[in-house]
């Protein structure tokens, strides 16, 4: 069956992320100001940053074991700012999740993004997103900032459905919302651990892995375990070439 829909991962695929000292300072100051505005003293910016990073490591381990996403308030009360009373953080979870997903690392859209989407759209492909993300609003807001929000429907987010890749269910939900049959779906992502394995678990016919050296360390445990993409590309525009050849 011909491919009808192409779903994209966000982090590492649509854009790449990089930790920098300058970003550390900016992010810590933003969170410190937000908490202070709500009367919450969680330490000075650098102390706060260390506290959040420790909590993020605990949360990462938790979600990679359970393959679920918790609501924002729970993430910050139980993990990221453990010890701060839940009553103080109530209602701040989404804003804190957005700041973390948007500003904890410097993010840069990949070259050729709009040109690739234009080419895929011109060929009649439906485009969508499947993303593991804490924030409910980060993905639509960053796509809006890039000027490409209108290309994607549906947006299937772990923050909204509570399910994380590589679980099959989040891929099944994308098919349900798009109305596309399984045999006509393609997924583009950068990791073996979440993206390649997820597409394989979901039995999608076409998986394209885009190279991202920043995530090599996440995939070491899965090398040689039989999880292989159908194609590997280095840049976004190569996806168009792959699909042209696949559908020929």
N, C-alpha and C positions, 0 to 999 in steps of 0.2 A: 504493500500500500504506500502511496505517495505521502511524504511528510506534509502535514498541514499546519502544525504549530511548533514554534521554537520557544522554549522557556529558558530563562537566564537566571543564574545565580547573580548576586550583587557584589558583595565584598570579594575582591580578588579577580573578578570577572568583568563586570561593568566598570569598576574602578579598582585601583590598588591602594593599599594602606601602608603607611610607614611611621614608625615611632621616632620622634625627634625630641631633643631637649626643649626646643621652642614650643612644641605642641604640648609637652608636659606642663609647662608654665601656664599656657593659655587655658588648658582644660582645668587644671587645679584651681585657678582663679575664678573661672566661671562657676564651678560647683560650689566653691567657698562662698561666693556672693549670693548664689541662690539659697543655700542653706541659711546663711546669715539673715537674709531678707525674711526668712520664716522663723527666726529666733532659735536656730539650731547651731550649737557649737560642737563641731566634730573635729576640731583641731585646725591649725594653720594650714595653708595650702599644701605645702610639701608633706606634712604629716598626714593630711587628708588624702593626698594622692597615694601614699604608701598603703594607707588603710583600704582604700578602694581597690588597689591592685591586688592586695592579698585576698580581699573578698571576691574579686573577679576570678582569681585562680580557683577558689573553692567552688564558685558557681559553675565554672567551666567543667570542672571534674564531675559535679553533680549532674549537669545536663547531658554530658557525654555518656554518662552511665545510664541515666533514665530516659534520654532522648525525648524530653518534654521541655516546654518553655513555661516558666511561671509568670504570673501577673507582675507588673512593674513594682507595685508596693511590696510584694513578698520578696522580690529579688533584692531590694535595697534594705529591707528590714532584717531578712534572714541571712544575707550574705554580704552585700557590698558595704553596708554601714551597720554591721552587727553591733548591738549594744545601744544604738540610738532607739528610744522608745517608738513603737509602731505608731502611736497616736501622733507623734511629731512628724513622721514621714508620710502619714496617710494623705493620699491625693497627690503626692510629689513624684510617685514612681515613674510615670510616663515621661515627665520632663527630665528626670535624672537619667532614664534610659536613653532618651534622645540625645542628651548631651554626651553620654558615653559613646554611643554609636557614631555620632557625628564628629566629635572633637577629641576623643581619646587618642586617635592617631590622625596623622595628616592623610587625607584621601585625595586621589588624583584620578580623574576619568581616563580610561585607556584611549590612546590615539585611534582615530577612525571610528569612534562610537556612532555618531549620527550617520555617517556615510554607510556604515554597516546596516543600521536599522532601516535607513531609506531603501537600501538595496533589497533587504528581506521583505519589507512591506510592499515594494513594487512587484515582487514575485508572488504576492498573495498570501504570505505566511501570516498566521496569527501569532502575536508575540505576547509572552507572559513572563512572570517572575515567580520563582520559588526560592525563598530566602530564610535562613536561620538568623533571626534578629530579635533583640530584646524589645526594641521600641515598636510601638504600633504605628508611629507616624514618620519614622526616619526614611523608609523606602519611598513613599509618595513624595515626601519633601525633597529628597535628594534628586529624584528623577525630575521633579519640577525645576529644581535649581539648574540641572543640566539641560533643560528645555526639551525633555524627551518623555514626559509623563504620558502624553497622548498615544504613544506607541504601544503601551503595555496594558493588557486586560486579559486575564485577571492578575492581581497581585496576591500571591498565596504566601503568607508570613507565619512563621512559627509563633510570633507574639500574639497573633490573632487566633490561630487554631490550636495552639498548645502542643503541636507535634513538630519535632525537629528531624531534618534529614540526618541519617540516611533511611529513616523509616518509610516504608512503602506508602503509608496512608497519606502523607503530605503530597506525594506525587499523584495518588488517586484523586485527592481533592482538587488538584489542578485540572485534571481531566474532566471531572464532574462540572467544575465551574466554567470551563472553556467549551464543553460540548464536543471535544475532540476524542476520537477513539484512541486507545492505547497504541495501536499499530501505526498511528500517524503522528506520534509525538517525538520531538527531539529535545534533549537537554544539553545546555552548555554551562560548565562549571570548571573550577580550577583545582579541586582536591579529589584525591582518591577516596579518602576517609568518608566524606559526606556526599560528594557529587557523583563520582563514578559508582560507588557502592549503591547509593540511593537509586540511580537510574537502572542499575542491574536488578536490584531487589524489586523494583516496580515493573520490570520487564519491558522497558521502553526500547524501541528498536535502534535508536541512534543516540549515542552519547559522544559529545565532543569535549575534550579536556583542553583548556587553554593554559599555557605555561605560566606559572607564577613562582619564581624562586623563593619568595617570602614564605611559602607554605610547604616547601619540601619537607621540613622537619616534622610536620603534622602527619605525613604519609609514610614515614619510614617503616612503621609496623605493618603496613599493608602491601609493601613491595613484594613481588613474587608470590602473592596469595591468590592470583587468578582474577583480580579485579582490573580489567583493562578497558580503556575507552575504545570506541570504534575509530576515532581520529584524534590526533593531537595537533594543535595549532599554537603558534606563538603570538599572533596578533588577531584582533577582532575581524578585520576584513577577510581573513582566510576562511571564516565560517561560511561566507557566501559561496566561495569556490567549492567547499566540501559539499554543501547542499546541492549546488548545481550538478556536481558529479554524481551524487547519491541518487538524484531524481532523474538522471539521464536515461 
